[in-house]
Amino acid sequence: MQPIWHPSDNFGPRRLGARPDIVVLHYTAMKSAEAARDWLCNSESGVSAHYVLGYNGTCWQLVTEEMRAWHAGLGAWGSVAEVNSRSIGIEIANTGDEPFPDAQMDALEVLLSGILERWQIPPQRVIGHACMAPGRKIDPGPRFDWARLVQKGLAVDAAPQTPGDAPDQFRLDAHRFGYRTEPEQLDALLTSFRDRFRPGATGPLDDEDRARMAGLAACWPAA
């Protein structure tokens, strides 16, 4: 894939010499990919991303991968509290309530494969914006096809395992996997987790949630 170069001024150096070891997937929540691209290049917006993917698979690169784009904002994943300096951000054109077309997902697979290879990023470090900011962000949302990326080795899932018996075991396992939430944020954590790993699940926290999170924590503990 050869992205179309469309530079944004909204970037800077990665802090403390950091290298990218996370990929964060977003959706644009705008009417068109071009509108999102132009907003991410507008100096008044104060935001950017490394790439924007259109519905038809068109890919624009706004910031070089070596530099720090402004896409992650507040939030954390694992031990990483300043995600912008440690990540590459991909904005995927989508309103949030529609499927992601095959052409777009095909392009994402190619783009992701190249990024993971160039920077030696393992698939467990491919996350959604909602993963690093539960309750504040919901993208790429419940319509995003995470299972497709898992099948391609570009993201992870895990078989259910028997969880421990601590009263707060679900959140403890979530913390080990990478989520960073406080006890009072259980609803936000559960929504973020289900949108990615159990799309369509409803109701209060249940045994399947606990077992799936225990499996993720055991197989893919965050760095």
C-alpha positions in Angstrom: 0.0 0.0 0.0 1.2 3.5 -0.9 -0.8 6.0 1.2 -1.6 9.4 -0.3 0.6 12.0 1.5 -1.7 14.8 2.9 0.4 16.4 5.7 -1.0 17.8 8.9 0.7 20.5 11.0 -0.7 18.9 14.2 2.2 16.8 15.3 5.4 16.9 17.3 8.3 14.7 18.5 7.7 11.6 20.5 8.5 12.4 24.1 11.6 11.0 25.8 12.7 9.3 22.6 9.7 6.9 22.7 9.0 4.4 19.9 5.5 3.4 18.9 4.5 0.0 20.4 0.7 0.5 20.3 -1.7 1.0 17.4 -5.0 2.8 18.3 -8.0 2.4 16.0 -10.6 5.2 15.8 -13.7 6.0 13.8 -14.1 9.5 12.4 -17.8 10.1 13.4 -18.0 12.5 10.4 -20.0 12.6 7.2 -17.0 11.8 4.9 -13.4 10.6 5.1 -12.4 13.8 3.4 -14.1 16.0 6.0 -12.3 14.1 8.7 -9.0 14.2 6.9 -9.3 18.0 6.5 -10.2 18.5 10.1 -7.3 16.5 11.3 -5.1 18.8 9.1 -6.7 22.0 10.4 -4.4 23.8 12.9 -7.5 25.0 14.8 -8.6 21.5 15.6 -5.6 20.5 17.7 -5.9 16.9 16.7 -4.4 14.6 14.1 -3.7 11.0 13.3 -1.1 9.2 11.3 -3.6 7.7 8.8 -7.2 8.2 7.6 -8.9 5.3 5.8 -11.8 6.0 3.5 -14.9 3.8 2.9 -13.4 2.6 -0.4 -10.0 1.8 1.0 -8.3 5.1 0.1 -5.6 5.8 2.6 -4.1 9.2 3.5 -1.1 9.6 5.6 -1.1 12.8 7.7 1.9 12.4 10.0 5.0 10.3 9.6 5.1 7.3 11.9 8.3 8.5 13.6 6.4 11.6 14.9 3.8 12.0 17.6 0.3 12.6 16.3 -2.4 14.0 18.5 -5.1 11.3 18.4 -5.2 9.6 21.8 -5.8 12.4 24.3 -6.3 11.3 27.9 -6.3 7.7 28.7 -3.9 4.8 29.3 -3.2 1.2 28.3 -1.2 -1.0 30.5 1.8 0.9 31.9 1.5 3.5 29.2 0.0 6.8 30.5 1.0 9.0 27.6 -0.4 7.0 24.7 0.3 9.6 21.9 4.1 9.2 22.3 3.9 5.4 22.2 1.3 4.9 19.5 0.3 5.1 15.8 -3.3 6.3 15.3 -5.6 5.2 12.4 -8.8 7.0 11.8 -11.4 4.9 10.0 -14.2 6.7 8.2 -17.4 5.6 9.8 -20.3 7.4 11.5 -20.4 4.8 14.4 -23.7 3.1 13.5 -22.9 1.5 10.2 -20.8 -1.5 9.0 -17.3 -1.1 7.9 -17.1 -2.0 4.1 -14.9 -4.9 2.9 -12.7 -2.6 0.8 -12.0 -0.5 3.9 -11.2 -3.5 6.0 -9.0 -5.0 3.3 -7.0 -1.7 3.3 -6.8 -1.7 7.1 -5.4 -5.2 7.1 -2.6 -4.2 4.7 -1.9 -1.0 6.6 -1.8 -2.7 9.9 0.4 -5.6 8.7 3.0 -3.1 7.5 2.9 -1.1 10.8 3.3 -4.1 13.0 6.1 -5.4 10.9 8.0 -2.1 10.7 7.8 -1.5 14.4 7.7 -5.0 15.7 4.4 -4.4 17.5 2.6 -7.6 18.7 -1.1 -8.0 17.8 -2.1 -7.6 21.5 -1.0 -4.0 21.3 -3.7 -3.2 18.6 -6.5 -1.6 20.6 -9.5 0.7 20.1 -9.8 4.2 21.4 -12.5 2.9 23.7 -10.0 0.4 25.2 -7.8 3.1 26.5 -10.6 5.5 27.6 -13.6 3.5 28.7 -16.6 5.7 29.3 -15.1 8.6 27.5 -14.7 7.1 24.1 -16.6 4.4 22.3 -14.8 4.0 18.9 -14.3 2.1 16.8 -17.6 0.9 18.2 -19.6 -2.4 18.3 -20.0 -2.6 14.5 -16.2 -2.9 14.0 -15.1 -6.4 12.9 -12.5 -7.2 15.5 -12.9 -10.9 14.8 -11.7 -10.4 11.3 -8.5 -8.8 12.5 -8.0 -11.7 15.0 -8.3 -14.2 12.2 -5.6 -12.4 10.3 -3.3 -12.3 13.3 -3.7 -8.5 13.6 -5.5 -8.4 17.0 -6.1 -10.8 19.8 -8.8 -12.7 21.6 -8.5 -15.6 24.1 -10.5 -18.6 25.1 -12.5 -18.3 28.4 -10.7 -19.4 31.6 -11.9 -19.9 35.1 -11.5 -16.6 36.9 -10.2 -16.0 40.4 -12.6 -15.5 43.2 -11.7 -12.0 44.3 -14.8 -9.7 44.7 -13.4 -7.3 42.1 -11.9 -10.1 39.9 -13.3 -8.8 36.6 -11.7 -5.4 37.0 -8.5 -7.0 38.3 -8.2 -9.2 35.2 -9.1 -6.2 33.0 -6.3 -4.3 34.7 -3.9 -7.1 33.9 -5.0 -7.2 30.3 -4.5 -3.4 29.9 -7.7 -1.5 30.8 -7.2 1.3 33.4 -10.4 2.0 35.3 -11.5 2.8 38.9 -14.0 0.5 40.7 -16.8 3.0 40.1 -16.3 2.7 36.4 -17.5 -0.9 36.1 -20.3 0.0 33.7 -18.0 1.9 31.4 -15.4 -1.0 31.5 -18.1 -3.6 30.7 -19.4 -1.6 27.8 -15.9 -1.2 26.3 -15.1 -4.8 26.8 -18.4 -6.1 25.3 -18.2 -3.8 22.3 -15.0 -5.5 21.4 -15.2 -9.0 22.7 -18.9 -9.7 23.1 -20.8 -7.5 20.7 -24.5 -7.6 21.3 -24.2 -8.8 24.9 -26.5 -7.0 27.3 -27.4 -7.0 31.0 -25.3 -7.0 34.1 -21.8 -8.5 34.4 -22.1 -12.2 34.0 -20.0 -15.4 34.2 -19.2 -15.3 30.4 -17.7 -11.8 30.8 -15.6 -12.9 33.8 -14.3 -16.0 32.0 -13.5 -14.1 28.8 -11.6 -11.4 30.7 -9.7 -14.0 32.7 -8.6 -15.6 29.5 -7.4 -12.3 28.0 -5.5 -11.5 31.2 -3.8 -14.9 31.3 -2.8 -15.0 27.6 -2.1 -11.3 26.9 -1.0 -9.4 30.0 -0.2 -5.8 29.1 3.3 -4.4 29.3 
